[in-house]
Amino acid sequence: MLQTVKKRGDDRNMPINVFRNRNFRSLWFVTIVSASGYAVGNVVIEWIIYATTHTALLLTLLGVAEFVPMLTIGVLRAPW
């Protein structure tokens, strides 16, 4: 069986090398910004609901309203 010997300093296959690709760096950065914006948006919506109603019940209903569609679609899509 032929094996290749990795030379010291030969880092072509290192996972960090994906960041040398400009398109990947751009995609990675935009994905981080988008996920951060989504998280901040969720916190702000929950904060506004709690500040206007002063009840945790509506926050619970908001969580249920976000979860039920994901659960329903996940169950229906699972067989495919």
C-alpha positions as CSV (number, residue, x, y, z in Angstrom):
1,M,0.0,0.0,0.0
2,L,1.4,3.4,-1.0
3,Q,1.3,6.0,1.7
4,T,2.2,9.6,1.3
5,V,4.4,11.1,4.0
6,K,3.4,14.5,5.2
7,K,6.3,16.9,5.2
8,R,6.8,19.3,8.0
9,G,5.4,22.6,7.0
10,D,3.1,21.1,4.4
11,D,-0.2,22.6,5.6
12,R,-2.3,22.5,2.4
13,N,-4.9,20.2,4.1
14,M,-5.3,22.1,7.3
15,P,-8.9,23.2,8.0
16,I,-7.9,26.8,8.6
17,N,-6.9,27.1,5.0
18,V,-10.5,27.6,3.9
19,F,-10.1,31.1,5.1
20,R,-7.6,31.8,2.3
21,N,-10.5,31.7,-0.1
22,R,-12.0,35.2,-0.4
23,N,-15.5,34.0,-1.2
24,F,-15.6,31.7,1.8
25,R,-14.4,34.5,4.1
26,S,-17.2,36.7,2.8
27,L,-19.8,33.9,3.2
28,W,-18.6,33.2,6.7
29,F,-18.6,36.8,7.8
30,V,-22.1,37.5,6.4
31,T,-23.4,34.3,8.0
32,I,-22.1,35.5,11.4
33,V,-23.6,38.9,11.0
34,S,-27.0,37.5,9.9
35,A,-27.1,35.1,12.8
36,S,-26.2,37.9,15.2
37,G,-28.9,40.1,13.8
38,Y,-31.5,37.3,14.1
39,A,-30.6,36.7,17.7
40,V,-30.7,40.4,18.6
41,G,-34.1,40.7,16.9
42,N,-35.5,37.9,19.0
43,V,-34.3,39.5,22.2
44,V,-35.7,42.9,21.2
45,I,-39.1,41.4,20.3
46,E,-39.3,39.6,23.6
47,W,-38.1,42.7,25.5
48,I,-40.8,44.8,23.9
49,I,-43.5,42.3,24.6
50,Y,-42.5,42.0,28.3
51,A,-42.1,45.8,28.6
52,T,-45.6,46.4,27.3
53,T,-47.5,43.6,29.0
54,H,-45.4,42.8,32.1
55,T,-46.4,39.2,31.9
56,A,-44.3,36.1,31.1
57,L,-47.4,34.3,29.6
58,L,-47.2,36.2,26.3
59,L,-43.5,35.4,26.1
60,T,-44.4,31.7,26.5
61,L,-47.1,32.0,23.8
62,L,-44.6,33.7,21.5
63,G,-42.2,30.7,22.0
64,V,-44.9,28.3,21.3
65,A,-46.0,30.2,18.2
66,E,-42.4,30.0,16.9
67,F,-41.9,26.3,17.8
68,V,-45.2,24.8,16.5
69,P,-44.6,25.5,12.8
70,M,-41.0,24.2,13.0
71,L,-42.3,21.0,14.7
72,T,-45.2,20.6,12.2
73,I,-43.0,21.0,9.2
74,G,-40.3,18.8,10.6
75,V,-42.7,16.0,11.3
76,L,-44.3,16.3,7.9
77,R,-41.0,16.5,6.1
78,A,-39.2,13.7,8.0
79,P,-40.4,10.8,5.7
80,W,-38.8,12.5,2.7
